[in-house]
Amino acid sequence: MGLPPEIDFRMLCVFKIMLSPLQVTTVDMQKPPPDFRTNFEATHPPILIDNGLAILENEKIERHIMKSVPGGHNLFVQDKEVASLIENLYSKLKLVLVRKDEQKSAALRAHLGRIDGLLERRGTRFLTGDTMCCFDCELMPRLQHIRVAGKYFVDFEIPTSFRALWRYMYHMYQLDAFTQSCPADQDIINHYKLQQLSAKGLVLTPTPTLQRKELPTDVALKMKKHEELETPTFTTSIPIDVSENSNAE
């Protein structure tokens, strides 16, 4: 299952801690290094290089891992319930950011509630068990975008009543595979600001409740395509007590 291009988290990072040693390198596609341009031209990550062989597409990367990496097949489990539950989550976030109305926000909360219900019923650390799989590599980046971009642009928050979902996020935040590849809050926010530049008539401005210095629309649309970050921040806090209800500490 390939990740949408809007999601920054690279599914391959999970293999850094679960399978054989893997070096993960992030690339700024606006300023790719010379050797990247030479070898891959305009190809977008993720790219897997195994013994000099470059595999460039998500589906081909998955097939290669399943066939060539010891234990790799365990990551690509089949679970129709999970697959159908997470596939439209990101599109609901996009609708919330574009429409900015309570109806779309309610639909996103309801979708998150169904995921919370599944996690509560299963009682596992991750979506399909107590070890990560491909579905977790898709869901958690979406949740992080919902936390950061949803809060910044429309003051959307994941309800604290979704305790199973928050416990799930807690476990994901403990993994180096996620924390070392998760983009900074500013990068996620800047991603959606760049989308407003490419979509005519679409203006995403922070909600007043965030107490940020807001730019006029005409100035916001002239923003640079990349914001230099002095102090990147990462939202990884958990608003509930998971110590008693967590399966692992």
Summary of the structure (lengths in Angstrom):
residues: 249
radius of gyration: 18.8
end to end distance: 29.5
largest distance: 54.0
contacts: 654
relative contact order: 0.14
helix: 51%
strand: 2%
